[in-house]
Amino acid sequence: PFWLTILPHRHLGRDFAAMMRLRLHSRAGPILKSSYVADGNWSGVVRHMSTAIPLLQVRLAKQHAVDGHSPWGLAFAGATMGGVGMALMSTARGPDASLCESMERVCLGKAEEFSDGTMREVSIGPEGSKSAILVHRHSGTFYATSPSCSHYGAPLRKGVTSSGAKGGPPTVSCPLHDATFDLKTGQVVRGPGLDGIASYSVEVAGDGMLYASVPAEIVAGTRKHATVAKKMVRKDPKDKRVFALIGGGPAALAAAETLRQEGYGGRIVMVTKEPHLPYDRVVLSKNLDKTAEALQLRSSDFFEKYDIEVLRKTTVNRLDVRGQTVHYVADGSDEESVLFYDKVLVAAGGTPRKLFCPGSAFEGIFTLRTADDAAEIAKEARKGQKMVVVGGSFIGMEVASSLKKRGVDVAVVAMESVPFERVLGKKVGASFARLLQKEGVEWFGSAQVRLFRGNDGKVNGVELEDGEVLSADAVVVGAGVLPNTRFIEGVTLDKNGAIVVGPLLSSEAVPTLFAAGDVCSFPALRTGTQVRIEHWDVATQQGRVAARNMLDQFTPFTTTPFFWSQILGKSLRFVGHAPDFLERVIIEGDVSGFEFISYYTEEDEIRAVATVNRDPVAVACAELMRRGKMPKVSELVLGTVNAEVILQRLQDLGKAK
């Protein structure tokens, strides 16, 4: 074993941002040909080492960093020279893992057969093997990644690949949830995913063939591609700052991770009423049987490893923003504790709205917010039971769908004439009303609950304003949420009780206070009007942006909202900010057959897009919206633009100029 220091060479490009040390271990044979190093032939160094060394271990000195293609910051080259380059990649599960990997050079085909602006999944294993990688090409440069999304495993080949805009990295986006990853590093760019995907080095050989360096075990099919955890720091005893995170949902978790990823070494204290660590709450309405443990986003070891304190089953009584103190009571304690903070993020989520009408206190009337709520509903949701769902938007419809799958007789009561009327419009809503009827779910539109009937303290019926009575063994109310902000003193709230913040997600009156998620009223990017969006993806991204601004990085929140749902087997995606009044909705496709795209317009601009069973059109529109490249309404009307043209426009942006 010996230490070799290799200085950046002018031909290696900007990927060598710092000096690296390579510790090489070999059991046999020459380790390096000194001539490679002497003449700066880095490709020769890499090629020789990858074939001549049975065991290679690459370690970065702690005091140095490199901005290369490795998602762990542990590669020592990148494909930056017009697609020609090579890096030995680690497939370690995280930045601190030991790097001990046998790499195999695999042929992917002729480079000229890969078109600019496209991606293709290529089999790399023996015949019959499922081993594959995803190859992307943008502006003449090649990239290779694992083929599946790290969020829920969706095949990325069904999503979209993008060349990057305004100095941003080239990316690939999942077709289901818009989880987006950097093609160079594999790291998360945006979306609900917490971990990145593996990325591999590629090179174009002299004969025009394209090659990638992939771990031998993946080629053989004996293990899966690794997910990638971004490097995070631990608490520094010298850093006396305290950042408080109020809430235990996606925004608080994303903020905690981002703080550590950005080098914050102070104390992080997450305070939550939940008895559980953060979990994927959005699954509950789609699958009532899921437990918090099954949906847990990070293990307890993760929080311990990175010194993130989580105070569970803890209620915040008061947030004094002037005195910068959090007053809270832990479960089982009668004494109030006080936490002094330097900055605070309020991401406390919302409380489900309840119906305040006669009988609302009866047993058997539920709301859905937590895993414990889902478990209680699941106990009642037995085959043949009669259940009424109050609310015709996403939560109500998803719960109705889940109940129907369990064999429950379901009726839905809503103020709208058709499902999703205020969000998706009457025509789309009418198609979902027909779907409910087809699946045996009763729909009572333009209706309101007058009172709940019951016997011996338990609900047994729902009486509507028109006098009709619906039998009910149980009721689920899904009528939206109210922001959890009643404990805050000295900060501006909007009419719904949300915290009013600026583009940096901080309160103008109290710059040490930040907000994210359901409690956050922020200025919309296009109009500047204050909006509040109850979406998981928005909350996650706001947590990341708020954390950066807590560290004075001055990063405005500019995320294009993306939402997804699953109703009775139909997949719905929604992207953008729809106008307040849906006066002009243009629909492409077969609405009755549930394969369509709905464009929500204002003047000559497409403000939002909803798709049903038309992936990946929604994620393509999301990328074009971010770039300001969406087609005009006049193009839709004239028939010069449709979904295929939209996908082609995004592909064309990745072509070499």
JORAPE-V752568 format. One record per residue. N is the residue number from 1. SS is DSSP state (A for helix, B for strand, O for the rest). OMEGA is omega in degrees with one decimal (none if undefined). BURIAL is b if it has 24 or more other C-alpha atoms within 12 Angstrom, else e. Layout:
BEGIN
N,SS,OMEGA,BURIAL
N,SS,OMEGA,BURIAL
END
This chain:
BEGIN
1,O,177.0,e
2,B,178.3,e
3,B,178.1,e
4,B,177.2,e
5,B,179.1,e
6,B,-179.5,b
7,O,177.4,e
8,O,178.0,e
9,O,-174.1,e
10,A,-179.1,e
11,A,-174.6,e
12,A,178.6,b
13,A,-172.1,e
14,A,179.2,e
15,A,175.4,b
16,O,179.8,b
17,O,-177.4,e
18,O,177.3,b
19,O,177.9,b
20,B,175.0,b
21,B,-179.0,b
22,B,176.7,b
23,B,-171.7,e
24,B,176.8,b
25,O,-179.1,b
26,O,177.8,e
27,O,-176.9,e
28,O,171.8,e
29,O,178.3,e
30,O,-178.2,e
31,O,-179.6,b
32,O,168.1,b
33,O,-173.1,e
34,A,-178.8,e
35,A,178.3,e
36,A,-177.3,e
37,A,-176.1,e
38,A,-176.5,e
39,O,176.0,e
40,O,-179.1,e
41,O,-175.5,b
42,A,179.4,b
43,A,177.5,b
44,A,177.9,e
45,A,-176.2,b
46,A,-176.9,b
47,A,-179.0,b
48,A,-178.0,b
49,A,-176.2,b
50,A,-178.4,b
51,A,-173.3,b
52,A,-174.2,b
53,O,179.6,b
54,O,-177.6,e
55,O,-179.1,e
56,O,175.6,b
57,O,-177.7,b
58,O,178.6,b
59,O,174.2,b
60,O,172.6,b
61,O,-173.4,e
62,O,-174.6,e
63,O,-178.3,e
64,O,177.9,e
65,O,178.6,b
66,O,179.9,b
67,O,-177.0,b
68,O,-176.8,b
69,O,-178.4,b
70,O,179.1,b
71,O,178.9,b
72,O,-175.6,b
73,O,-174.3,b
74,O,173.8,b
75,O,178.6,b
76,O,167.2,b
77,O,178.4,b
78,O,179.8,b
79,O,-175.3,b
80,O,-175.9,b
81,B,178.7,b
82,O,178.4,e
83,O,-179.5,b
84,B,179.6,b
85,O,-178.9,b
86,O,177.3,b
87,O,170.9,b
88,O,-171.4,b
89,O,170.5,b
90,O,172.4,b
91,O,176.2,b
92,O,-176.5,b
93,O,-179.3,b
94,O,-173.6,b
95,O,-176.8,b
96,O,-176.1,e
97,O,176.6,e
98,O,-176.1,e
99,O,-179.6,b
100,O,-165.8,b
101,O,173.4,b
102,O,-176.1,b
103,B,178.5,b
104,B,179.9,b
105,B,-175.7,b
106,B,179.0,b
107,B,-176.9,b
108,B,-178.4,b
109,B,179.5,b
110,B,-178.6,e
111,A,-176.7,b
112,A,-179.2,e
113,A,177.9,e
114,O,-176.8,b
115,O,175.8,e
116,O,177.2,b
117,O,-177.5,b
118,B,172.5,b
119,B,-179.6,b
120,B,175.7,b
121,B,-175.4,b
122,B,176.6,b
123,B,-177.1,b
124,O,-177.1,b
125,O,176.8,b
126,O,-177.0,e
127,O,-178.4,e
128,O,180.0,e
129,O,176.5,e
130,O,-179.0,e
131,O,-177.6,b
132,B,169.8,b
133,B,-178.9,b
134,B,-177.5,b
135,B,-179.7,b
136,B,173.5,b
137,B,178.0,b
138,B,178.4,b
139,O,176.6,b
140,O,-178.6,b
141,B,-178.6,b
142,B,175.3,b
143,B,177.0,b
144,B,-178.9,b
145,B,170.1,b
146,O,-170.9,b
147,O,-174.2,b
148,B,177.8,b
149,O,-179.9,b
150,O,-177.5,b
151,O,176.8,b
152,O,170.0,b
153,O,180.0,b
154,O,178.6,e
155,B,-177.2,b
156,A,178.8,b
157,A,178.2,b
158,A,177.8,b
159,O,178.3,b
160,B,173.8,b
161,B,-171.9,b
162,B,-175.4,b
163,O,-177.3,b
164,O,-176.2,b
165,O,176.1,e
166,O,178.3,e
167,O,179.7,e
168,O,-177.5,e
169,O,170.1,b
170,O,-172.4,b
171,B,168.2,b
172,B,-177.0,b
173,B,177.6,b
174,O,-177.9,b
175,O,-174.1,b
176,O,-170.1,b
177,O,179.1,b
178,O,171.5,b
179,O,-168.9,b
180,B,-173.2,b
181,B,177.0,b
182,B,-178.9,b
183,O,-178.5,b
184,O,-172.8,b
185,O,-175.0,b
186,O,-175.0,b
187,O,177.5,b
188,B,175.1,b
189,B,177.5,b
190,B,177.9,b
191,O,-172.3,b
192,O,-179.8,b
193,O,179.1,b
194,O,-179.0,b
195,O,179.3,b
196,B,177.6,b
197,B,178.9,b
198,O,172.6,b
199,B,-173.6,b
200,B,-179.1,b
201,O,179.5,b
202,B,175.6,b
203,B,172.6,b
204,B,-178.1,b
205,O,-177.7,b
206,O,-179.9,e
207,O,178.1,e
208,O,178.6,e
209,B,-179.2,e
210,B,-178.3,b
211,B,174.1,b
212,B,174.7,b
213,B,-173.7,b
214,B,177.2,b
215,B,-175.3,b
216,A,-179.0,b
217,A,178.0,e
218,A,177.3,b
219,A,-178.9,b
220,A,-179.9,b
221,O,-178.3,e
222,O,171.5,e
223,O,-176.9,e
224,O,173.1,b
225,O,-179.5,b
226,O,165.1,b
227,B,-169.2,b
228,B,175.7,b
229,O,179.8,b
230,O,-177.9,b
231,O,179.8,b
232,O,177.5,b
233,O,174.8,b
234,O,-179.8,b
235,O,177.4,b
236,O,-178.4,e
237,O,-179.3,e
238,O,-178.9,e
239,O,-174.0,e
240,O,-180.0,e
241,O,176.5,e
242,B,175.2,b
243,B,179.3,b
244,B,176.7,b
245,B,-178.0,b
246,B,-176.0,b
247,O,-179.4,b
248,O,-179.1,b
249,O,-174.6,b
250,A,-178.1,b
251,A,-179.4,b
252,A,179.4,b
253,A,179.9,b
254,A,179.1,b
255,A,-179.2,b
256,A,-179.5,b
257,A,-179.0,b
258,A,178.1,b
259,A,180.0,b
260,A,178.4,b
261,A,-178.9,b
262,O,173.1,b
263,O,179.2,e
264,O,-177.1,b
265,O,178.8,b
266,O,-178.1,b
267,B,174.5,b
268,B,-180.0,b
269,B,177.0,b
270,B,-177.6,b
271,B,-176.0,b
272,O,174.6,b
273,O,-175.3,b
274,O,172.3,b
275,O,-175.4,e
276,O,168.2,b
277,O,-177.1,b
278,O,-179.5,b
279,B,-173.8,b
280,O,-172.0,b
281,A,-174.1,b
282,A,-179.9,b
283,A,-170.7,b
284,O,-177.9,b
285,O,-179.8,b
286,O,-179.6,b
287,O,-174.8,b
288,O,-176.8,b
289,O,-178.6,b
290,O,178.0,b
291,O,177.7,b
292,O,-179.8,b
293,O,179.9,e
294,O,-176.8,e
295,O,-175.3,b
296,B,-174.6,b
297,O,176.9,b
298,O,-179.3,b
299,O,177.2,e
300,A,178.1,e
301,A,179.5,e
302,A,-178.7,b
303,A,178.6,b
304,A,-177.3,e
305,A,-176.1,e
306,O,172.2,b
307,O,174.9,b
308,B,-178.9,b
309,B,177.7,b
310,B,177.1,b
311,B,-177.4,b
312,O,-179.0,b
313,O,-176.3,e
314,B,-177.8,b
315,B,175.4,b
316,B,179.0,b
317,B,-174.7,b
318,B,171.5,b
319,B,179.7,b
320,B,-173.5,b
321,O,177.9,b
322,O,178.9,e
323,O,-179.9,e
324,O,179.4,b
325,B,173.4,b
326,B,179.4,b
327,B,-172.8,b
328,B,177.5,b
329,B,178.6,b
330,B,-179.4,b
331,O,179.3,e
332,O,-179.3,e
333,O,176.4,e
334,O,-175.6,e
335,O,177.9,e
336,O,176.5,e
337,B,-178.3,e
338,B,176.2,e
339,B,174.9,b
340,B,-176.6,b
341,O,172.8,b
342,O,175.9,b
343,B,-177.5,b
344,B,171.9,b
345,B,175.4,b
346,B,179.4,b
347,O,-171.3,b
348,O,177.2,b
349,O,-177.0,b
350,B,174.7,b
351,B,-179.4,b
352,B,176.5,b
353,O,175.9,b
354,O,177.8,b
355,O,-179.9,b
356,O,179.5,e
357,O,179.5,e
358,O,178.5,e
359,O,-175.7,b
360,O,179.5,b
361,O,179.8,e
362,O,172.6,b
363,B,178.7,b
364,O,174.9,b
365,B,-170.9,b
366,B,162.8,b
367,B,-178.0,b
368,O,174.6,b
369,O,-174.1,b
370,O,176.5,b
371,A,177.3,b
372,A,175.1,b
373,A,-179.1,b
374,A,179.7,b
375,A,178.6,e
376,A,178.5,b
377,A,-178.6,b
378,A,178.6,b
379,A,-179.3,e
380,A,-171.2,b
381,O,178.2,b
382,O,-178.0,e
383,O,179.5,e
384,O,176.2,e
385,O,176.0,b
386,B,-178.9,b
387,B,178.9,b
388,B,175.2,b
389,B,178.6,b
390,B,-178.1,b
391,O,-175.2,b
392,O,175.9,b
393,O,-166.7,b
394,A,-178.4,b
395,A,-179.8,b
396,A,-178.2,b
397,A,178.2,b
398,A,177.4,b
399,A,177.9,b
400,A,178.4,b
401,A,-179.8,b
402,A,179.8,b
403,A,-179.7,b
404,A,179.0,b
405,A,180.0,b
406,O,178.5,b
407,O,179.9,e
408,O,171.1,b
409,B,-169.6,b
410,B,170.3,b
411,B,179.8,b
412,B,178.1,b
413,B,-177.6,b
414,O,177.8,b
415,O,179.5,b
416,O,179.2,b
417,O,177.3,b
418,O,178.7,b
419,O,174.3,b
420,O,-173.1,b
421,A,-176.4,b
422,A,-176.2,b
423,A,-172.5,b
424,A,-179.9,b
425,O,-174.2,b
426,A,-175.4,b
427,A,177.3,b
428,A,179.2,b
429,A,179.7,b
430,A,178.4,b
431,A,177.8,b
432,A,175.4,b
433,A,177.4,b
434,A,178.0,e
435,A,178.0,b
436,A,-179.7,b
437,A,179.6,e
438,A,-177.5,e
439,O,175.8,b
440,O,176.1,e
441,O,180.0,b
442,B,179.6,b
443,B,176.9,b
444,B,-177.9,b
445,O,-178.0,b
446,O,-175.3,e
447,O,176.5,b
448,O,178.8,b
449,B,175.4,b
450,B,-179.3,b
451,B,174.1,b
452,B,174.5,b
453,B,-179.4,b
454,B,179.2,b
455,B,-178.9,e
456,O,174.8,e
457,O,-179.9,e
458,B,-178.3,e
459,B,174.0,b
460,B,178.6,b
461,B,178.0,b
462,B,178.1,b
463,B,-178.1,b
464,B,-178.0,b
465,O,179.8,e
466,O,176.7,e
467,O,179.5,e
468,O,-179.2,e
469,B,178.5,b
470,B,175.9,b
471,B,-177.7,b
472,O,170.4,b
473,O,176.9,b
474,B,-179.2,b
475,B,172.6,b
476,B,179.2,b
477,B,178.3,b
478,O,-172.8,b
479,O,178.7,b
480,O,-177.5,b
481,B,173.4,b
482,B,-178.5,b
483,B,176.9,b
484,O,-177.5,b
485,O,-174.3,b
486,O,-178.5,b
487,O,-174.0,b
488,B,177.3,b
489,B,170.2,e
490,O,179.0,e
491,O,-177.2,b
492,O,176.9,b
493,B,176.0,b
494,O,-174.5,e
495,O,178.9,e
496,O,-179.4,b
497,O,178.5,b
498,O,180.0,b
499,B,179.5,b
500,B,-178.9,b
501,O,176.2,b
502,O,-177.9,b
503,O,179.5,b
504,O,178.8,b
505,O,176.3,b
506,B,177.4,b
507,O,179.7,b
508,O,-179.3,e
509,O,-177.9,e
510,O,-173.2,b
511,O,177.2,b
512,O,-179.3,b
513,B,179.2,b
514,B,180.0,b
515,B,178.7,b
516,O,175.5,b
517,A,-174.1,b
518,A,-177.2,b
519,A,-168.3,b
520,B,171.6,b
521,B,-171.0,b
522,B,179.9,b
523,B,177.3,b
524,O,-174.0,b
525,O,-174.0,b
526,O,-171.5,b
527,O,-176.8,e
528,O,178.4,e
529,O,-179.0,e
530,B,179.1,b
531,B,174.4,b
532,O,-175.1,b
533,O,-177.9,b
534,O,-179.7,b
535,O,179.2,b
536,A,-177.8,b
537,A,178.7,b
538,A,179.6,b
539,A,179.8,b
540,A,-178.1,b
541,A,176.5,b
542,A,175.6,b
543,A,179.2,b
544,A,-178.2,b
545,A,179.0,b
546,A,179.9,b
547,A,179.3,b
548,A,179.8,b
549,A,171.2,b
550,A,177.3,b
551,O,175.1,b
552,O,178.0,e
553,O,174.1,e
554,O,-179.8,e
555,O,180.0,e
556,O,177.0,b
557,O,-176.1,b
558,O,-175.4,b
559,O,172.3,b
560,O,-176.2,b
561,O,177.5,b
562,B,-176.2,b
563,B,178.8,b
564,B,178.9,b
565,B,177.9,b
566,B,-176.3,b
567,B,176.4,b
568,O,176.4,b
569,O,-180.0,e
570,B,-177.2,b
571,B,-179.1,b
572,B,173.3,b
573,B,179.7,b
574,B,-178.7,b
575,B,175.3,b
576,B,176.8,b
577,O,178.3,b
578,O,175.2,b
579,O,178.3,b
580,O,179.8,e
581,O,-176.1,e
582,O,-174.9,b
583,O,-178.2,e
584,O,179.9,b
585,B,-179.6,b
586,B,-175.8,b
587,B,176.8,b
588,B,177.6,b
589,B,-173.5,e
590,B,-178.8,e
591,O,-178.1,b
592,O,178.4,e
593,O,178.1,e
594,O,172.0,b
595,B,-171.7,b
596,B,175.7,b
597,B,-179.7,b
598,B,-178.7,b
599,B,-178.8,b
600,B,-166.4,b
601,B,173.2,b
602,B,-172.8,e
603,O,-177.7,e
604,O,-175.6,e
605,B,172.4,b
606,B,-175.0,b
607,B,-178.0,b
608,B,180.0,b
609,B,172.1,b
610,B,177.9,b
611,B,173.4,b
612,B,-179.9,b
613,O,177.2,b
614,O,175.5,b
615,O,5.8,b
616,O,-173.9,b
617,A,-177.5,b
618,A,-179.4,b
619,A,175.0,b
620,A,177.7,b
621,A,178.1,b
622,A,-179.6,b
623,A,178.9,b
624,A,176.2,b
625,A,179.0,b
626,A,-178.1,b
627,A,-175.5,b
628,O,-175.4,e
629,O,178.5,e
630,O,177.1,b
631,O,178.7,b
632,B,178.3,b
633,A,-179.9,b
634,A,178.1,e
635,A,176.4,e
636,A,-177.6,b
637,A,-179.3,e
638,A,179.2,e
639,O,179.5,e
640,O,-179.9,e
641,O,169.8,e
642,O,-175.8,b
643,A,-179.4,b
644,A,178.4,e
645,A,178.3,e
646,A,178.5,b
647,A,179.8,b
648,A,179.0,b
649,A,178.5,b
650,A,177.8,b
651,A,-177.8,b
652,A,179.5,b
653,O,-179.9,b
654,O,-179.3,b
655,O,178.8,b
656,O,179.5,e
657,O,none,e
END
